Amino acid sequence: AETQYDGIVPAIYPASTYLRDVDLSYPKGKCYSRADNPTVLPAESTLCSLEEGKEALLFASGMAAATTVFQAALSPGDHVIIPNVMYWALRNWVHSFCTQWGVTVTEVDMTVTEMPDQYVQLDAALQ
């Protein structure tokens, strides 16, 4: 429930930026709506409770969720194995962003039931 006015339905916060104090800090802890929008907090809390998890994150799109996984798990110099058939926009992002970031990308045919040894690398951060 929405607590400011006791609404039954959670509030939607359309703000894109938030008020700053004179020292330029953000007194309510919110900076920019794309990363900090409080609209999703009730849903994240509910999902966390239902799944008995520690945290839950909601994203505005599947691309936002997928790229977050790659950026959180990979560092320059890492290796990632991806399927050769996948969502084109994500495949394009992996090949453009990850390779520019210094991550080695290997595509594999996921219809092959046993992954050839040449693709499996012990140092692969994501496979």
C-alpha positions as a LaTeX table, in Angstrom:
\begin{tabular}{lrrr}
\hline
Residue & $x$ (\AA) & $y$ (\AA) & $z$ (\AA) \\
\hline
Ala1 & 0.00 & 0.00 & 0.00 \\
Glu2 & 1.04 & 3.57 & $-0.60$ \\
Thr3 & 1.93 & 5.13 & 2.75 \\
Gln4 & 1.96 & 8.88 & 2.05 \\
Tyr5 & $-1.80$ & 9.08 & 1.49 \\
Asp6 & $-2.83$ & 5.53 & 2.54 \\
Gly7 & $-3.62$ & 4.48 & $-1.01$ \\
Ile8 & $-4.45$ & 0.83 & $-1.60$ \\
Val9 & $-2.51$ & 0.72 & $-4.86$ \\
Pro10 & 1.21 & 1.61 & $-4.75$ \\
Ala11 & 2.00 & 5.07 & $-6.09$ \\
Ile12 & 3.65 & 5.65 & $-9.45$ \\
Tyr13 & 6.51 & 8.14 & $-9.38$ \\
Pro14 & 6.96 & 9.79 & $-12.80$ \\
Ala15 & 9.89 & 11.99 & $-11.68$ \\
Ser16 & 13.13 & 11.60 & $-13.60$ \\
Thr17 & 15.33 & 13.57 & $-11.20$ \\
Tyr18 & 15.03 & 14.37 & $-7.52$ \\
Leu19 & 15.53 & 17.36 & $-5.22$ \\
Arg20 & 19.03 & 18.08 & $-3.89$ \\
Asp21 & 20.09 & 19.70 & $-0.65$ \\
Val22 & 22.26 & 22.83 & $-0.61$ \\
Asp23 & 25.34 & 20.58 & $-0.35$ \\
Leu24 & 24.12 & 18.85 & $-3.57$ \\
Ser25 & 23.36 & 15.57 & $-1.77$ \\
Tyr26 & 20.08 & 13.73 & $-2.25$ \\
Pro27 & 18.26 & 13.80 & 1.11 \\
Lys28 & 15.85 & 10.97 & 0.22 \\
Gly29 & 18.58 & 8.82 & $-1.35$ \\
Lys30 & 17.13 & 8.95 & $-4.87$ \\
Cys31 & 19.21 & 10.44 & $-7.68$ \\
Tyr32 & 17.88 & 9.55 & $-11.14$ \\
Ser33 & 14.70 & 7.69 & $-11.96$ \\
Arg34 & 16.14 & 5.09 & $-14.34$ \\
Ala35 & 18.18 & 3.59 & $-11.49$ \\
Asp36 & 16.33 & 4.87 & $-8.43$ \\
Asn37 & 12.61 & 5.07 & $-9.19$ \\
Pro38 & 10.69 & 4.13 & $-6.02$ \\
Thr39 & 7.72 & 2.88 & $-8.11$ \\
Val40 & 9.30 & $-0.59$ & $-8.31$ \\
Leu41 & 10.15 & $-0.96$ & $-4.59$ \\
Pro42 & 6.83 & $-2.56$ & $-3.53$ \\
Ala43 & 7.02 & $-5.08$ & $-6.40$ \\
Glu44 & 10.66 & $-5.91$ & $-5.63$ \\
Ser45 & 9.79 & $-6.40$ & $-1.98$ \\
Thr46 & 6.86 & $-8.66$ & $-2.85$ \\
Leu47 & 8.94 & $-10.78$ & $-5.25$ \\
Cys48 & 11.68 & $-11.07$ & $-2.66$ \\
Ser49 & 9.20 & $-12.31$ & $-0.07$ \\
Leu50 & 7.54 & $-14.76$ & $-2.45$ \\
Glu51 & 10.87 & $-16.21$ & $-3.56$ \\
Glu52 & 12.32 & $-16.11$ & $-0.03$ \\
Gly53 & 15.30 & $-14.18$ & $-1.37$ \\
Lys54 & 17.58 & $-11.51$ & 0.02 \\
Glu55 & 16.94 & $-9.00$ & $-2.78$ \\
Ala56 & 15.00 & $-8.61$ & $-6.00$ \\
Leu57 & 15.60 & $-6.24$ & $-8.89$ \\
Leu58 & 13.12 & $-5.17$ & $-11.53$ \\
Phe59 & 14.23 & $-3.77$ & $-14.85$ \\
Ala60 & 12.45 & $-1.73$ & $-17.48$ \\
Ser61 & 13.37 & $-4.25$ & $-20.19$ \\
Gly62 & 14.90 & $-7.64$ & $-20.79$ \\
Met63 & 17.92 & $-5.96$ & $-22.37$ \\
Ala64 & 18.46 & $-3.92$ & $-19.21$ \\
Ala65 & 18.35 & $-7.10$ & $-17.11$ \\
Ala66 & 20.59 & $-9.09$ & $-19.45$ \\
Thr67 & 23.25 & $-6.41$ & $-19.87$ \\
Thr68 & 23.32 & $-5.92$ & $-16.11$ \\
Val69 & 24.23 & $-9.59$ & $-15.67$ \\
Phe70 & 27.11 & $-9.29$ & $-18.15$ \\
Gln71 & 28.39 & $-6.03$ & $-16.65$ \\
Ala72 & 28.17 & $-7.35$ & $-13.09$ \\
Ala73 & 29.83 & $-10.71$ & $-13.81$ \\
Leu74 & 32.51 & $-9.76$ & $-16.33$ \\
Ser75 & 35.71 & $-7.74$ & $-16.21$ \\
Pro76 & 38.20 & $-6.83$ & $-18.92$ \\
Gly77 & 40.25 & $-9.92$ & $-19.75$ \\
Asp78 & 37.40 & $-12.35$ & $-19.00$ \\
His79 & 35.95 & $-14.89$ & $-21.42$ \\
Val80 & 32.25 & $-15.48$ & $-22.08$ \\
Ile81 & 30.54 & $-18.28$ & $-24.00$ \\
Ile82 & 27.24 & $-17.42$ & $-25.69$ \\
Pro83 & 24.89 & $-19.40$ & $-27.93$ \\
Asn84 & 25.15 & $-18.68$ & $-31.64$ \\
Val85 & 21.37 & $-18.33$ & $-31.81$ \\
Met86 & 20.03 & $-15.84$ & $-29.30$ \\
Tyr87 & 18.15 & $-12.54$ & $-29.08$ \\
Trp88 & 19.84 & $-10.47$ & $-31.81$ \\
Ala89 & 20.03 & $-7.19$ & $-29.88$ \\
Leu90 & 21.75 & $-8.88$ & $-26.93$ \\
Arg91 & 24.10 & $-10.78$ & $-29.25$ \\
Asn92 & 24.99 & $-7.52$ & $-30.99$ \\
Trp93 & 25.53 & $-5.78$ & $-27.63$ \\
Val94 & 27.80 & $-8.61$ & $-26.39$ \\
His95 & 29.89 & $-8.47$ & $-29.55$ \\
Ser96 & 30.16 & $-4.68$ & $-29.56$ \\
Phe97 & 30.33 & $-3.74$ & $-25.86$ \\
Cys98 & 32.06 & $-6.78$ & $-24.39$ \\
Thr99 & 34.76 & $-7.00$ & $-27.04$ \\
Gln100 & 35.49 & $-3.27$ & $-26.78$ \\
Trp101 & 35.66 & $-3.77$ & $-23.02$ \\
Gly102 & 38.32 & $-6.46$ & $-23.45$ \\
Val103 & 36.13 & $-9.52$ & $-22.94$ \\
Thr104 & 36.69 & $-12.49$ & $-25.26$ \\
Val105 & 33.44 & $-13.81$ & $-26.73$ \\
Thr106 & 32.98 & $-17.35$ & $-28.06$ \\
Glu107 & 29.79 & $-18.44$ & $-29.81$ \\
Val108 & 28.78 & $-22.10$ & $-29.69$ \\
Asp109 & 26.13 & $-24.20$ & $-31.39$ \\
Met110 & 23.79 & $-25.08$ & $-28.54$ \\
Thr111 & 22.13 & $-27.85$ & $-30.56$ \\
Val112 & 25.24 & $-29.99$ & $-30.08$ \\
Thr113 & 24.49 & $-32.18$ & $-27.07$ \\
Glu114 & 28.07 & $-32.34$ & $-25.82$ \\
Met115 & 30.09 & $-29.14$ & $-25.74$ \\
Pro116 & 33.40 & $-29.67$ & $-27.53$ \\
Asp117 & 36.44 & $-29.32$ & $-25.27$ \\
Gln118 & 37.74 & $-26.48$ & $-27.42$ \\
Tyr119 & 34.95 & $-24.22$ & $-26.12$ \\
Val120 & 35.14 & $-25.09$ & $-22.46$ \\
Gln121 & 37.67 & $-22.91$ & $-20.70$ \\
Leu122 & 38.18 & $-23.03$ & $-16.98$ \\
Asp123 & 38.66 & $-19.27$ & $-16.93$ \\
Ala124 & 35.31 & $-18.46$ & $-18.61$ \\
Ala125 & 33.39 & $-16.09$ & $-16.35$ \\
Leu126 & 30.04 & $-16.90$ & $-17.97$ \\
Gln127 & 29.19 & $-20.08$ & $-19.91$ \\
\hline
\end{tabular}
